[in-house]
Amino acid sequence: DLLTSLHEGIVFCALRNVYLSGRCCVRMGKDIVIVINPYTYTLPDGPLYHHKYYKKPPASHPFSLAHHAFKNITHGTASTSIVVTGESGAGKTETTKALLTYLSTKSGKDIKNKVLDAIHLLEIVGNAKTARNDNSSRFGKYITLLFDEQHHLKGAKIHTYLLEVSRVVSHSGRDRNFHVFYALLKAPEGVRNQLLGPNSRPQDFHCLNPGTTNLVRNIDDSENYKAIATALDELGISHTLQLSGFWTVVAAIMHLMNITFRPAKNDSCTVENEGPVERTATLLGLPLDGLVKILTTAVVRAPGESGVITTGLTVVKAEAVRNGIAKYLYKSLFDWLVDITNETLKPGGEVLPLTISLLDIFGFENFPENRFEQLLINYANEAVQNHYNTQLFTRMSAACQAQSVSFKVPRHVSNEKCIELIESRTGILRTLEDQCTLSGLHASDKAYLEKLCSTYVGPQGQRLNPYFSKPRDLDTHFVLTHYAGDVIYNVDGCLEKNKHPVKDTVTSFLLGTTVHGVGTILRCNTSNASTLLSREFKEELHHLLDTIAATETLWIRCIKPNSAKLPNKFEGDEVYRQLHCNGIISTVRLLETGPKVIPFAVFASKYSCLYPPMARDLSMRDRCLTLQHHLPINTADLQVGTLSDV
């Protein structure tokens, strides 16, 4: 279904009518398709289906955007980016895979399977069950497809963003950890016993135990294990490296998170349970006494001296070191997978400079409790939405200029002020980075919030910046006003999450592994102890936006019809909320402020009853000019373009 008129109510009613009639897509303007997750849809996969849609996909179908992108390749017009957005459970990942399947139809079977298997592998390692979605992507990905001169798919490159490594060490009771941990528990008995021990269950591991839902109806952990093995085979990873590298690191994290500590004298601690630390050391190829020392002590520079001293860690600090190592191991594993995937998908011959890219990005998030991860995710959404606003008004201005029509860009169409609040020298992220570089009692989450409030909140609690406020009844929270509405953020843990998970001394110790597969994986993590996640993420986001800006950008907005993830159920409040969070309502309001472009033929037909008799023999454009002169219409409100089609 194609929307020719735009208004909040029109868009909402169109979505409801389309969904209740058994369809799931609405086209909004030239470059946006809205997709409602039907929760029953399986993409037909066969040459007849794709041949039918390849020639002329329906205008409202996501394939129409992919078809347009492919025409850009064949005509040598431009590179294209298709941005797929939506909150968890809205169908972003499945939509992206459907687009990949469609675009790879003309490619050879070998490269098509490699691309799809690689994406599936990254999903198993980077996806998890959450309260809103059984298969939630906990990272963003930008997939660039490369074509040869015959316009066949020859390779791909994948760039990932903001893997939620904190999930490895903690998650809510309604969530699970990453799928890959549960897949290992369904490995063949010999592999499982070798890596985890006999009769291992999810409840035997602390990093899995907090989740009360170890079994998920729509996730088959046994099939995931097989899918990982197939994908690693497809990527050319030997069975030896799969076992001694990939699965060994996964198992080591599970044992590592089982290590507990007990207090000792002089504010120090000791390892409480020897079994997990012994198994972790063995799997990682590290000396047992060295691992215990790394976990329970720290090397610090002596005050006023050139030497260093070793000091004991408290239980809390030892747990922080353990958690940091677990996050470092998992990030290394994920980075290694991305590296080998890109190496395998690298095209063998010459490719065209024009590309098609798919951005599957995390949707705007506003939970009952929002923390550092939500701040970065919403910052990314804010920046992507601002890119769309800029693209929209640039296109409007260019179209009006081509038609010799005057168009004034309305005020307050940009959300750059909110982005400036996040990015500026005294903004949200820079203030956090400044706190992270301080030492001792001067650096804390509380001091971070106090610094923000001293900058943006007046002595009587009044707003000094319209996008920032401080709730009076919440001591550790602040509020940001995003394009999608107000979000309350909790600063607890912000400093710790923003820092590199381990110190250089710990990294050097881990890289001393005697297990070749483990060393191969760890060497893929190139970050260092001075890296701050917010700074790294901001740089990557700016690079992504620059990349997208150099392409023609198309948009797919994914929507959940209900919170229960059921078919044939439309919850109006839930859908309308997502229209806000997904930037659709913002887009509609922006379009309402701009000119309404009506083709001559449409305008002439709609108002034909008002024409004087002599106008019927004129051209469509001249009819419109005649009507403009005969009606009491302000010329500023109705302008006639110079080209024949408008």
Secondary structure, DSSP 8 states (H G I E B T S, - for coil): -EESS--HHHHHHHHHHHHHTT--EEEETTTEEEEE--SS-----SHHHHHHHHHS--TTSHHHHHHHHHHHHHTT---EEEEEE--TTSSHHHHHHHHHHHHTTTS-HHHHHHHHHHHHHHHHHHEE--SS-TTEE-SEEEEEEEE-TT--EEEEEEEEE---GGGGT---TT---BHHHHHHTTS-HHHHHHHT-TT--GGGSTTTTT-S--S-TT--HHHHHHHHHHHHHHTT--HHHIIIIIIHHHHHHHHHTT--EEEETTTEEEES-HHHHHHHHHHHT--HHHHHHHHHEEEEE-TTSSSEEEEE--HHHHHHHHHHHHHHHHHHHHHHHHHHHHHHTS-SS---S-EEEEEE-------SSB-HHHHHHHHHHHHHHHHHHHHHHHHHHHHHHHTT------TT---HHHHHHHHSTTSHHHHHHHHHH--GGG--HHHHHHHHHHHHB-TTS-BSSTTEE--TT-TTEEEEEETTEEEEEE-TTHHHHHB-SS-HHHHHHHTT-S-HHHHHHHTT----TT-BHHHHHHHHHHHHHHHHHTSEEEEEEEE-S-TT--TT---HHHHHHHHHHTTHHHHHHHHHHS-----HHHHHHHTGGGS-GGGGGS-HHHHHHHHHHHS---TTT----SSTT-
